[in-house]
Amino acid sequence: MKPGTEQKIKPPRTVRPSSVVYWFRFALGAALAALLMVLRLKGTLGVALMVAVYIVSYLMVRYGLKYGEVELKGRHKVATLGIGTYIFTWAVVWILLYTLYPY
């Protein structure tokens, strides 16, 4: 190689805390919908359980993973990051499973 043309070695990429929270809530929504199907829960009981699990996910992110304002770059990001994905994923999987396997 010619002098001055050395390739810079890039440090390994790390996963951002916001990505961890986002994908955690995505997977949680899909898993919860499948669990509701297995337990044959539906209606308001299923929705209430979905809300309760989201509150638990907030506590897990806040106190288990110890992500706060600094790591997620926002005051209320612990509560709001991934909420739309969680609800949408949960609803799509739940509706799909109940459509394919009604009881």
Gaussian input, Z-matrix of N, CA and C with variables (Angstrom, degrees):
# hf/3-21g

backbone

0 1
 N
 C     1     B1
 C     2     B2     1     A1
 N     3     B3     2     A2     1     D1
 C     4     B4     3     A3     2     D2
 C     5     B5     4     A4     3     D3
 N     6     B6     5     A5     4     D4
 C     7     B7     6     A6     5     D5
 C     8     B8     7     A7     6     D6
 N     9     B9     8     A8     7     D7
 C    10    B10     9     A9     8     D8
 C    11    B11    10    A10     9     D9
 N    12    B12    11    A11    10    D10
 C    13    B13    12    A12    11    D11
 C    14    B14    13    A13    12    D12
 N    15    B15    14    A14    13    D13
 C    16    B16    15    A15    14    D14
 C    17    B17    16    A16    15    D15
 N    18    B18    17    A17    16    D16
 C    19    B19    18    A18    17    D17
 C    20    B20    19    A19    18    D18
 N    21    B21    20    A20    19    D19
 C    22    B22    21    A21    20    D20
 C    23    B23    22    A22    21    D21
 N    24    B24    23    A23    22    D22
 C    25    B25    24    A24    23    D23
 C    26    B26    25    A25    24    D24
 N    27    B27    26    A26    25    D25
 C    28    B28    27    A27    26    D26
 C    29    B29    28    A28    27    D27
 N    30    B30    29    A29    28    D28
 C    31    B31    30    A30    29    D29
 C    32    B32    31    A31    30    D30
 N    33    B33    32    A32    31    D31
 C    34    B34    33    A33    32    D32
 C    35    B35    34    A34    33    D33
 N    36    B36    35    A35    34    D34
 C    37    B37    36    A36    35    D35
 C    38    B38    37    A37    36    D36
 N    39    B39    38    A38    37    D37
 C    40    B40    39    A39    38    D38
 C    41    B41    40    A40    39    D39
 N    42    B42    41    A41    40    D40
 C    43    B43    42    A42    41    D41
 C    44    B44    43    A43    42    D42
 N    45    B45    44    A44    43    D43
 C    46    B46    45    A45    44    D44
 C    47    B47    46    A46    45    D45
 N    48    B48    47    A47    46    D46
 C    49    B49    48    A48    47    D47
 C    50    B50    49    A49    48    D48
 N    51    B51    50    A50    49    D49
 C    52    B52    51    A51    50    D50
 C    53    B53    52    A52    51    D51
 N    54    B54    53    A53    52    D52
 C    55    B55    54    A54    53    D53
 C    56    B56    55    A55    54    D54
 N    57    B57    56    A56    55    D55
 C    58    B58    57    A57    56    D56
 C    59    B59    58    A58    57    D57
 N    60    B60    59    A59    58    D58
 C    61    B61    60    A60    59    D59
 C    62    B62    61    A61    60    D60
 N    63    B63    62    A62    61    D61
 C    64    B64    63    A63    62    D62
 C    65    B65    64    A64    63    D63
 N    66    B66    65    A65    64    D64
 C    67    B67    66    A66    65    D65
 C    68    B68    67    A67    66    D66
 N    69    B69    68    A68    67    D67
 C    70    B70    69    A69    68    D68
 C    71    B71    70    A70    69    D69
 N    72    B72    71    A71    70    D70
 C    73    B73    72    A72    71    D71
 C    74    B74    73    A73    72    D72
 N    75    B75    74    A74    73    D73
 C    76    B76    75    A75    74    D74
 C    77    B77    76    A76    75    D75
 N    78    B78    77    A77    76    D76
 C    79    B79    78    A78    77    D77
 C    80    B80    79    A79    78    D78
 N    81    B81    80    A80    79    D79
 C    82    B82    81    A81    80    D80
 C    83    B83    82    A82    81    D81
 N    84    B84    83    A83    82    D82
 C    85    B85    84    A84    83    D83
 C    86    B86    85    A85    84    D84
 N    87    B87    86    A86    85    D85
 C    88    B88    87    A87    86    D86
 C    89    B89    88    A88    87    D87
 N    90    B90    89    A89    88    D88
 C    91    B91    90    A90    89    D89
 C    92    B92    91    A91    90    D90
 N    93    B93    92    A92    91    D91
 C    94    B94    93    A93    92    D92
 C    95    B95    94    A94    93    D93
 N    96    B96    95    A95    94    D94
 C    97    B97    96    A96    95    D95
 C    98    B98    97    A97    96    D96
 N    99    B99    98    A98    97    D97
 C   100   B100    99    A99    98    D98
 C   101   B101   100   A100    99    D99
 N   102   B102   101   A101   100   D100
 C   103   B103   102   A102   101   D101
 C   104   B104   103   A103   102   D102
 N   105   B105   104   A104   103   D103
 C   106   B106   105   A105   104   D104
 C   107   B107   106   A106   105   D105
 N   108   B108   107   A107   106   D106
 C   109   B109   108   A108   107   D107
 C   110   B110   109   A109   108   D108
 N   111   B111   110   A110   109   D109
 C   112   B112   111   A111   110   D110
 C   113   B113   112   A112   111   D111
 N   114   B114   113   A113   112   D112
 C   115   B115   114   A114   113   D113
 C   116   B116   115   A115   114   D114
 N   117   B117   116   A116   115   D115
 C   118   B118   117   A117   116   D116
 C   119   B119   118   A118   117   D117
 N   120   B120   119   A119   118   D118
 C   121   B121   120   A120   119   D119
 C   122   B122   121   A121   120   D120
 N   123   B123   122   A122   121   D121
 C   124   B124   123   A123   122   D122
 C   125   B125   124   A124   123   D123
 N   126   B126   125   A125   124   D124
 C   127   B127   126   A126   125   D125
 C   128   B128   127   A127   126   D126
 N   129   B129   128   A128   127   D127
 C   130   B130   129   A129   128   D128
 C   131   B131   130   A130   129   D129
 N   132   B132   131   A131   130   D130
 C   133   B133   132   A132   131   D131
 C   134   B134   133   A133   132   D132
 N   135   B135   134   A134   133   D133
 C   136   B136   135   A135   134   D134
 C   137   B137   136   A136   135   D135
 N   138   B138   137   A137   136   D136
 C   139   B139   138   A138   137   D137
 C   140   B140   139   A139   138   D138
 N   141   B141   140   A140   139   D139
 C   142   B142   141   A141   140   D140
 C   143   B143   142   A142   141   D141
 N   144   B144   143   A143   142   D142
 C   145   B145   144   A144   143   D143
 C   146   B146   145   A145   144   D144
 N   147   B147   146   A146   145   D145
 C   148   B148   147   A147   146   D146
 C   149   B149   148   A148   147   D147
 N   150   B150   149   A149   148   D148
 C   151   B151   150   A150   149   D149
 C   152   B152   151   A151   150   D150
 N   153   B153   152   A152   151   D151
 C   154   B154   153   A153   152   D152
 C   155   B155   154   A154   153   D153
 N   156   B156   155   A155   154   D154
 C   157   B157   156   A156   155   D155
 C   158   B158   157   A157   156   D156
 N   159   B159   158   A158   157   D157
 C   160   B160   159   A159   158   D158
 C   161   B161   160   A160   159   D159
 N   162   B162   161   A161   160   D160
 C   163   B163   162   A162   161   D161
 C   164   B164   163   A163   162   D162
 N   165   B165   164   A164   163   D163
 C   166   B166   165   A165   164   D164
 C   167   B167   166   A166   165   D165
 N   168   B168   167   A167   166   D166
 C   169   B169   168   A168   167   D167
 C   170   B170   169   A169   168   D168
 N   171   B171   170   A170   169   D169
 C   172   B172   171   A171   170   D170
 C   173   B173   172   A172   171   D171
 N   174   B174   173   A173   172   D172
 C   175   B175   174   A174   173   D173
 C   176   B176   175   A175   174   D174
 N   177   B177   176   A176   175   D175
 C   178   B178   177   A177   176   D176
 C   179   B179   178   A178   177   D177
 N   180   B180   179   A179   178   D178
 C   181   B181   180   A180   179   D179
 C   182   B182   181   A181   180   D180
 N   183   B183   182   A182   181   D181
 C   184   B184   183   A183   182   D182
 C   185   B185   184   A184   183   D183
 N   186   B186   185   A185   184   D184
 C   187   B187   186   A186   185   D185
 C   188   B188   187   A187   186   D186
 N   189   B189   188   A188   187   D187
 C   190   B190   189   A189   188   D188
 C   191   B191   190   A190   189   D189
 N   192   B192   191   A191   190   D190
 C   193   B193   192   A192   191   D191
 C   194   B194   193   A193   192   D192
 N   195   B195   194   A194   193   D193
 C   196   B196   195   A195   194   D194
 C   197   B197   196   A196   195   D195
 N   198   B198   197   A197   196   D196
 C   199   B199   198   A198   197   D197
 C   200   B200   199   A199   198   D198
 N   201   B201   200   A200   199   D199
 C   202   B202   201   A201   200   D200
 C   203   B203   202   A202   201   D201
 N   204   B204   203   A203   202   D202
 C   205   B205   204   A204   203   D203
 C   206   B206   205   A205   204   D204
 N   207   B207   206   A206   205   D205
 C   208   B208   207   A207   206   D206
 C   209   B209   208   A208   207   D207
 N   210   B210   209   A209   208   D208
 C   211   B211   210   A210   209   D209
 C   212   B212   211   A211   210   D210
 N   213   B213   212   A212   211   D211
 C   214   B214   213   A213   212   D212
 C   215   B215   214   A214   213   D213
 N   216   B216   215   A215   214   D214
 C   217   B217   216   A216   215   D215
 C   218   B218   217   A217   216   D216
 N   219   B219   218   A218   217   D217
 C   220   B220   219   A219   218   D218
 C   221   B221   220   A220   219   D219
 N   222   B222   221   A221   220   D220
 C   223   B223   222   A222   221   D221
 C   224   B224   223   A223   222   D222
 N   225   B225   224   A224   223   D223
 C   226   B226   225   A225   224   D224
 C   227   B227   226   A226   225   D225
 N   228   B228   227   A227   226   D226
 C   229   B229   228   A228   227   D227
 C   230   B230   229   A229   228   D228
 N   231   B231   230   A230   229   D229
 C   232   B232   231   A231   230   D230
 C   233   B233   232   A232   231   D231
 N   234   B234   233   A233   232   D232
 C   235   B235   234   A234   233   D233
 C   236   B236   235   A235   234   D234
 N   237   B237   236   A236   235   D235
 C   238   B238   237   A237   236   D236
 C   239   B239   238   A238   237   D237
 N   240   B240   239   A239   238   D238
 C   241   B241   240   A240   239   D239
 C   242   B242   241   A241   240   D240
 N   243   B243   242   A242   241   D241
 C   244   B244   243   A243   242   D242
 C   245   B245   244   A244   243   D243
 N   246   B246   245   A245   244   D244
 C   247   B247   246   A246   245   D245
 C   248   B248   247   A247   246   D246
 N   249   B249   248   A248   247   D247
 C   250   B250   249   A249   248   D248
 C   251   B251   250   A250   249   D249
 N   252   B252   251   A251   250   D250
 C   253   B253   252   A252   251   D251
 C   254   B254   253   A253   252   D252
 N   255   B255   254   A254   253   D253
 C   256   B256   255   A255   254   D254
 C   257   B257   256   A256   255   D255
 N   258   B258   257   A257   256   D256
 C   259   B259   258   A258   257   D257
 C   260   B260   259   A259   258   D258
 N   261   B261   260   A260   259   D259
 C   262   B262   261   A261   260   D260
 C   263   B263   262   A262   261   D261
 N   264   B264   263   A263   262   D262
 C   265   B265   264   A264   263   D263
 C   266   B266   265   A265   264   D264
 N   267   B267   266   A266   265   D265
 C   268   B268   267   A267   266   D266
 C   269   B269   268   A268   267   D267
 N   270   B270   269   A269   268   D268
 C   271   B271   270   A270   269   D269
 C   272   B272   271   A271   270   D270
 N   273   B273   272   A272   271   D271
 C   274   B274   273   A273   272   D272
 C   275   B275   274   A274   273   D273
 N   276   B276   275   A275   274   D274
 C   277   B277   276   A276   275   D275
 C   278   B278   277   A277   276   D276
 N   279   B279   278   A278   277   D277
 C   280   B280   279   A279   278   D278
 C   281   B281   280   A280   279   D279
 N   282   B282   281   A281   280   D280
 C   283   B283   282   A282   281   D281
 C   284   B284   283   A283   282   D282
 N   285   B285   284   A284   283   D283
 C   286   B286   285   A285   284   D284
 C   287   B287   286   A286   285   D285
 N   288   B288   287   A287   286   D286
 C   289   B289   288   A288   287   D287
 C   290   B290   289   A289   288   D288
 N   291   B291   290   A290   289   D289
 C   292   B292   291   A291   290   D290
 C   293   B293   292   A292   291   D291
 N   294   B294   293   A293   292   D292
 C   295   B295   294   A294   293   D293
 C   296   B296   295   A295   294   D294
 N   297   B297   296   A296   295   D295
 C   298   B298   297   A297   296   D296
 C   299   B299   298   A298   297   D297
 N   300   B300   299   A299   298   D298
 C   301   B301   300   A300   299   D299
 C   302   B302   301   A301   300   D300
 N   303   B303   302   A302   301   D301
 C   304   B304   303   A303   302   D302
 C   305   B305   304   A304   303   D303
 N   306   B306   305   A305   304   D304
 C   307   B307   306   A306   305   D305
 C   308   B308   307   A307   306   D306

   B1=1.4381
   B2=1.5226
   B3=1.3104
   B4=1.4509
   B5=1.5199
   B6=1.3068
   B7=1.4645
   B8=1.5346
   B9=1.3073
   B10=1.4535
   B11=1.5212
   B12=1.3392
   B13=1.4671
   B14=1.5273
   B15=1.3242
   B16=1.4599
   B17=1.5231
   B18=1.2791
   B19=1.4568
   B20=1.5194
   B21=1.3192
   B22=1.4570
   B23=1.5172
   B24=1.2923
   B25=1.4518
   B26=1.5242
   B27=1.3081
   B28=1.4572
   B29=1.5247
   B30=1.3194
   B31=1.4708
   B32=1.5266
   B33=1.3238
   B34=1.4653
   B35=1.5203
   B36=1.3182
   B37=1.4582
   B38=1.5244
   B39=1.2905
   B40=1.4519
   B41=1.5225
   B42=1.2861
   B43=1.4573
   B44=1.5227
   B45=1.3243
   B46=1.4596
   B47=1.5285
   B48=1.3208
   B49=1.4704
   B50=1.5273
   B51=1.3295
   B52=1.4660
   B53=1.5262
   B54=1.3219
   B55=1.4632
   B56=1.5224
   B57=1.3139
   B58=1.4669
   B59=1.5278
   B60=1.3296
   B61=1.4646
   B62=1.5206
   B63=1.3141
   B64=1.4642
   B65=1.5279
   B66=1.3194
   B67=1.4544
   B68=1.5256
   B69=1.3207
   B70=1.4596
   B71=1.5289
   B72=1.3216
   B73=1.4659
   B74=1.5237
   B75=1.3009
   B76=1.4718
   B77=1.5302
   B78=1.3273
   B79=1.4669
   B80=1.5213
   B81=1.3094
   B82=1.4577
   B83=1.5275
   B84=1.3198
   B85=1.4640
   B86=1.5151
   B87=1.3242
   B88=1.4672
   B89=1.5274
   B90=1.3235
   B91=1.4667
   B92=1.5248
   B93=1.3120
   B94=1.4577
   B95=1.5214
   B96=1.3116
   B97=1.4645
   B98=1.5295
   B99=1.3181
   B100=1.4618
   B101=1.5334
   B102=1.3210
   B103=1.4622
   B104=1.5335
   B105=1.3200
   B106=1.4574
   B107=1.5251
   B108=1.3096
   B109=1.4610
   B110=1.5257
   B111=1.3186
   B112=1.4681
   B113=1.5341
   B114=1.3290
   B115=1.4633
   B116=1.5319
   B117=1.3292
   B118=1.4656
   B119=1.5271
   B120=1.3211
   B121=1.4629
   B122=1.5155
   B123=1.3298
   B124=1.4545
   B125=1.5133
   B126=1.3089
   B127=1.4598
   B128=1.5158
   B129=1.3146
   B130=1.4699
   B131=1.5204
   B132=1.3138
   B133=1.4616
   B134=1.5282
   B135=1.3226
   B136=1.4591
   B137=1.5137
   B138=1.3221
   B139=1.4666
   B140=1.5287
   B141=1.3273
   B142=1.4685
   B143=1.5241
   B144=1.3173
   B145=1.4629
   B146=1.5217
   B147=1.3241
   B148=1.4680
   B149=1.5242
   B150=1.3239
   B151=1.4611
   B152=1.5289
   B153=1.3287
   B154=1.4598
   B155=1.5282
   B156=1.3091
   B157=1.4701
   B158=1.5236
   B159=1.3259
   B160=1.4663
   B161=1.5233
   B162=1.3095
   B163=1.4698
   B164=1.5199
   B165=1.3203
   B166=1.4614
   B167=1.5278
   B168=1.3370
   B169=1.4711
   B170=1.5273
   B171=1.3400
   B172=1.4654
   B173=1.5240
   B174=1.3139
   B175=1.4669
   B176=1.5298
   B177=1.3310
   B178=1.4667
   B179=1.5242
   B180=1.3251
   B181=1.4678
   B182=1.5195
   B183=1.3116
   B184=1.4660
   B185=1.5298
   B186=1.3286
   B187=1.4625
   B188=1.5225
   B189=1.3292
   B190=1.4615
   B191=1.5224
   B192=1.3331
   B193=1.4641
   B194=1.5255
   B195=1.3163
   B196=1.4658
   B197=1.5241
   B198=1.3426
   B199=1.4544
   B200=1.5266
   B201=1.3073
   B202=1.4513
   B203=1.5126
   B204=1.3277
   B205=1.4643
   B206=1.5193
   B207=1.3210
   B208=1.4704
   B209=1.5263
   B210=1.3278
   B211=1.4643
   B212=1.5309
   B213=1.3195
   B214=1.4621
   B215=1.5222
   B216=1.3172
   B217=1.4731
   B218=1.5295
   B219=1.2986
   B220=1.4554
   B221=1.5113
   B222=1.3155
   B223=1.4546
   B224=1.5366
   B225=1.3045
   B226=1.4643
   B227=1.5305
   B228=1.3122
   B229=1.4665
   B230=1.5231
   B231=1.3297
   B232=1.4644
   B233=1.5213
   B234=1.3138
   B235=1.4644
   B236=1.5214
   B237=1.3336
   B238=1.4656
   B239=1.5248
   B240=1.3070
   B241=1.4589
   B242=1.5252
   B243=1.3017
   B244=1.4592
   B245=1.5093
   B246=1.3347
   B247=1.4749
   B248=1.5284
   B249=1.3165
   B250=1.4630
   B251=1.5125
   B252=1.2998
   B253=1.4597
   B254=1.5185
   B255=1.3214
   B256=1.4617
   B257=1.5313
   B258=1.3241
   B259=1.4639
   B260=1.5299
   B261=1.3155
   B262=1.4629
   B263=1.5211
   B264=1.3235
   B265=1.4657
   B266=1.5198
   B267=1.3233
   B268=1.4612
   B269=1.5307
   B270=1.3177
   B271=1.4585
   B272=1.5285
   B273=1.3145
   B274=1.4712
   B275=1.5239
   B276=1.3158
   B277=1.4634
   B278=1.5237
   B279=1.3173
   B280=1.4629
   B281=1.5302
   B282=1.3133
   B283=1.4604
   B284=1.5265
   B285=1.3224
   B286=1.4606
   B287=1.5225
   B288=1.3277
   B289=1.4638
   B290=1.5241
   B291=1.3147
   B292=1.4668
   B293=1.5290
   B294=1.3119
   B295=1.4571
   B296=1.5233
   B297=1.3205
   B298=1.4632
   B299=1.5363
   B300=1.3330
   B301=1.4637
   B302=1.5301
   B303=1.3294
   B304=1.4709
   B305=1.5352
   B306=1.3180
   B307=1.4682
   B308=1.5004
   A1=109.47
   A2=113.07
   A3=118.52
   A4=109.08
   A5=116.24
   A6=118.59
   A7=110.26
   A8=115.89
   A9=121.08
   A10=113.83
   A11=116.61
   A12=119.11
   A13=111.28
   A14=116.93
   A15=119.35
   A16=109.83
   A17=114.33
   A18=119.04
   A19=108.81
   A20=113.83
   A21=118.62
   A22=108.77
   A23=115.30
   A24=120.48
   A25=108.02
   A26=114.63
   A27=119.68
   A28=109.28
   A29=116.27
   A30=118.00
   A31=109.74
   A32=116.95
   A33=118.59
   A34=110.56
   A35=115.05
   A36=120.02
   A37=109.57
   A38=114.57
   A39=119.35
   A40=108.62
   A41=115.71
   A42=120.86
   A43=108.07
   A44=115.07
   A45=119.57
   A46=110.16
   A47=117.04
   A48=120.19
   A49=112.83
   A50=117.37
   A51=119.33
   A52=111.13
   A53=117.67
   A54=120.91
   A55=111.06
   A56=116.22
   A57=120.44
   A58=110.00
   A59=116.11
   A60=120.59
   A61=110.26
   A62=117.93
   A63=122.53
   A64=110.84
   A65=117.15
   A66=120.68
   A67=111.88
   A68=117.51
   A69=121.10
   A70=109.73
   A71=116.70
   A72=119.91
   A73=111.80
   A74=117.83
   A75=121.08
   A76=109.83
   A77=115.87
   A78=120.71
   A79=111.00
   A80=116.93
   A81=121.14
   A82=111.03
   A83=117.57
   A84=120.93
   A85=111.79
   A86=117.32
   A87=120.92
   A88=111.14
   A89=116.76
   A90=120.33
   A91=111.14
   A92=117.32
   A93=120.29
   A94=111.27
   A95=117.18
   A96=120.16
   A97=110.79
   A98=116.88
   A99=120.52
   A100=110.47
   A101=116.72
   A102=120.51
   A103=111.07
   A104=116.90
   A105=120.39
   A106=110.90
   A107=116.42
   A108=120.15
   A109=110.19
   A110=116.44
   A111=120.48
   A112=110.19
   A113=116.70
   A114=121.10
   A115=112.79
   A116=116.13
   A117=123.32
   A118=112.13
   A119=115.41
   A120=121.00
   A121=108.31
   A122=116.29
   A123=118.84
   A124=109.34
   A125=115.69
   A126=121.29
   A127=112.79
   A128=114.86
   A129=119.35
   A130=112.39
   A131=117.37
   A132=119.62
   A133=110.57
   A134=117.26
   A135=121.55
   A136=112.26
   A137=116.27
   A138=120.63
   A139=110.31
   A140=116.85
   A141=120.39
   A142=111.03
   A143=117.00
   A144=120.22
   A145=110.78
   A146=116.61
   A147=120.46
   A148=110.57
   A149=117.58
   A150=121.47
   A151=110.24
   A152=116.67
   A153=120.47
   A154=111.77
   A155=117.03
   A156=120.56
   A157=110.40
   A158=117.54
   A159=119.16
   A160=110.90
   A161=117.04
   A162=120.21
   A163=110.03
   A164=117.14
   A165=120.76
   A166=110.57
   A167=117.12
   A168=119.60
   A169=110.83
   A170=116.85
   A171=120.24
   A172=110.01
   A173=116.31
   A174=120.15
   A175=111.34
   A176=116.72
   A177=119.81
   A178=111.58
   A179=116.70
   A180=120.18
   A181=109.96
   A182=116.38
   A183=121.21
   A184=112.73
   A185=116.15
   A186=119.33
   A187=113.83
   A188=118.01
   A189=120.65
   A190=111.91
   A191=116.29
   A192=120.86
   A193=111.98
   A194=115.54
   A195=122.85
   A196=112.97
   A197=115.58
   A198=120.88
   A199=108.08
   A200=115.50
   A201=120.47
   A202=111.45
   A203=115.59
   A204=122.02
   A205=112.39
   A206=116.19
   A207=120.45
   A208=110.89
   A209=117.26
   A210=120.93
   A211=111.74
   A212=117.16
   A213=120.41
   A214=113.13
   A215=116.31
   A216=123.50
   A217=113.04
   A218=115.52
   A219=120.08
   A220=111.39
   A221=114.95
   A222=119.58
   A223=113.10
   A224=117.41
   A225=120.83
   A226=112.67
   A227=117.65
   A228=121.08
   A229=112.41
   A230=117.80
   A231=119.61
   A232=109.94
   A233=116.70
   A234=120.85
   A235=112.65
   A236=118.10
   A237=119.84
   A238=115.02
   A239=118.24
   A240=120.48
   A241=110.69
   A242=116.66
   A243=122.39
   A244=114.70
   A245=118.49
   A246=119.16
   A247=111.43
   A248=117.35
   A249=120.32
   A250=111.71
   A251=116.24
   A252=120.97
   A253=110.56
   A254=116.83
   A255=121.76
   A256=110.59
   A257=116.45
   A258=120.47
   A259=110.65
   A260=117.24
   A261=120.70
   A262=111.32
   A263=117.38
   A264=120.89
   A265=110.46
   A266=116.19
   A267=120.67
   A268=110.41
   A269=116.90
   A270=120.95
   A271=111.86
   A272=117.31
   A273=120.31
   A274=110.68
   A275=117.75
   A276=120.62
   A277=110.31
   A278=116.92
   A279=120.92
   A280=110.85
   A281=117.38
   A282=121.45
   A283=111.04
   A284=116.99
   A285=120.67
   A286=111.16
   A287=116.95
   A288=119.63
   A289=111.94
   A290=117.13
   A291=119.33
   A292=111.67
   A293=117.88
   A294=120.70
   A295=110.54
   A296=116.54
   A297=120.52
   A298=112.56
   A299=116.34
   A300=121.11
   A301=110.96
   A302=117.53
   A303=118.25
   A304=110.10
   A305=114.92
   A306=119.65
   A307=110.10
   D1=151.10
   D2=177.13
   D3=-78.25
   D4=150.06
   D5=176.55
   D6=-61.81
   D7=138.49
   D8=179.07
   D9=89.60
   D10=-4.55
   D11=-179.89
   D12=-109.60
   D13=18.75
   D14=179.54
   D15=-64.68
   D16=141.69
   D17=177.68
   D18=-80.64
   D19=135.71
   D20=177.37
   D21=-79.89
   D22=135.59
   D23=178.45
   D24=-85.43
   D25=122.39
   D26=-179.66
   D27=-84.64
   D28=140.27
   D29=176.11
   D30=-69.15
   D31=154.69
   D32=179.83
   D33=-62.71
   D34=144.39
   D35=-179.60
   D36=-75.80
   D37=137.98
   D38=175.88
   D39=-106.20
   D40=154.81
   D41=179.79
   D42=-83.36
   D43=129.20
   D44=-179.42
   D45=-72.48
   D46=147.35
   D47=177.99
   D48=-57.21
   D49=-35.72
   D50=179.70
   D51=-64.45
   D52=-35.24
   D53=177.33
   D54=-68.52
   D55=-38.45
   D56=178.37
   D57=-61.16
   D58=-47.11
   D59=-179.22
   D60=-65.05
   D61=-43.99
   D62=-178.99
   D63=-59.00
   D64=-53.19
   D65=-176.63
   D66=-71.10
   D67=-29.92
   D68=175.50
   D69=-62.48
   D70=-44.76
   D71=-179.37
   D72=-73.02
   D73=-30.95
   D74=174.28
   D75=-61.54
   D76=-51.59
   D77=-179.05
   D78=-65.02
   D79=-37.34
   D80=179.52
   D81=-64.14
   D82=-41.07
   D83=178.26
   D84=-63.02
   D85=-43.91
   D86=179.53
   D87=-67.41
   D88=-42.42
   D89=-179.80
   D90=-66.02
   D91=-39.25
   D92=179.49
   D93=-65.53
   D94=-41.22
   D95=178.28
   D96=-61.61
   D97=-41.63
   D98=178.05
   D99=-65.72
   D100=-39.67
   D101=178.51
   D102=-64.62
   D103=-40.83
   D104=177.70
   D105=-62.29
   D106=-35.83
   D107=178.47
   D108=-67.82
   D109=-43.55
   D110=-179.88
   D111=-64.46
   D112=-40.34
   D113=-179.98
   D114=-80.41
   D115=-7.20
   D116=-179.81
   D117=58.99
   D118=42.89
   D119=175.76
   D120=-97.34
   D121=138.85
   D122=179.23
   D123=-150.29
   D124=175.39
   D125=178.50
   D126=72.18
   D127=-146.73
   D128=-175.55
   D129=-67.89
   D130=-26.00
   D131=176.81
   D132=-65.07
   D133=-40.66
   D134=177.33
   D135=-65.50
   D136=-41.26
   D137=178.95
   D138=-67.70
   D139=-41.63
   D140=178.63
   D141=-63.01
   D142=-39.13
   D143=177.46
   D144=-66.85
   D145=-37.05
   D146=177.46
   D147=-61.37
   D148=-43.20
   D149=178.85
   D150=-65.96
   D151=-42.87
   D152=179.69
   D153=-62.20
   D154=-41.06
   D155=179.14
   D156=-67.19
   D157=-34.51
   D158=176.77
   D159=-65.33
   D160=-38.93
   D161=177.09
   D162=-63.86
   D163=-40.41
   D164=175.89
   D165=-63.28
   D166=-38.79
   D167=178.61
   D168=-64.81
   D169=-35.32
   D170=175.09
   D171=-60.46
   D172=-46.36
   D173=-179.77
   D174=-65.14
   D175=-36.94
   D176=178.58
   D177=-66.05
   D178=-41.85
   D179=179.83
   D180=-68.93
   D181=-43.92
   D182=-175.39
   D183=-69.98
   D184=-46.62
   D185=-173.17
   D186=-108.17
   D187=-27.57
   D188=178.71
   D189=-81.01
   D190=-51.75
   D191=178.48
   D192=-85.61
   D193=-14.82
   D194=179.22
   D195=59.38
   D196=41.96
   D197=174.52
   D198=-94.65
   D199=131.37
   D200=-179.87
   D201=-131.71
   D202=-153.35
   D203=-177.92
   D204=-60.69
   D205=-40.89
   D206=-175.40
   D207=-68.82
   D208=-47.78
   D209=-176.04
   D210=-69.46
   D211=-37.42
   D212=-176.40
   D213=-97.13
   D214=-0.53
   D215=174.55
   D216=57.33
   D217=52.70
   D218=176.48
   D219=174.71
   D220=150.45
   D221=-174.55
   D222=-67.15
   D223=-43.78
   D224=-175.96
   D225=-110.52
   D226=17.67
   D227=-176.71
   D228=-65.11
   D229=-28.66
   D230=179.30
   D231=-60.92
   D232=-37.15
   D233=-178.00
   D234=-85.98
   D235=-34.61
   D236=-170.89
   D237=-98.58
   D238=-20.82
   D239=-176.32
   D240=-67.71
   D241=116.63
   D242=176.73
   D243=87.75
   D244=5.38
   D245=-177.80
   D246=-66.84
   D247=-40.19
   D248=178.73
   D249=-65.76
   D250=-42.16
   D251=178.47
   D252=-64.88
   D253=-42.06
   D254=178.82
   D255=-59.35
   D256=-50.99
   D257=-177.45
   D258=-66.00
   D259=-44.84
   D260=-178.46
   D261=-64.90
   D262=-45.59
   D263=-179.90
   D264=-63.33
   D265=-44.80
   D266=178.55
   D267=-58.57
   D268=-48.03
   D269=-177.29
   D270=-65.03
   D271=-44.13
   D272=-178.62
   D273=-64.04
   D274=-47.08
   D275=-178.61
   D276=-66.87
   D277=-42.08
   D278=-179.87
   D279=-62.23
   D280=-48.20
   D281=179.73
   D282=-64.85
   D283=-41.98
   D284=179.38
   D285=-61.87
   D286=-46.04
   D287=-179.24
   D288=-66.18
   D289=-40.22
   D290=178.65
   D291=-70.87
   D292=-25.88
   D293=175.69
   D294=-74.19
   D295=-41.31
   D296=-178.23
   D297=-76.07
   D298=-34.74
   D299=-176.46
   D300=-129.73
   D301=69.31
   D302=-178.24
   D303=-71.36
   D304=156.82
   D305=174.57
   D306=-138.87

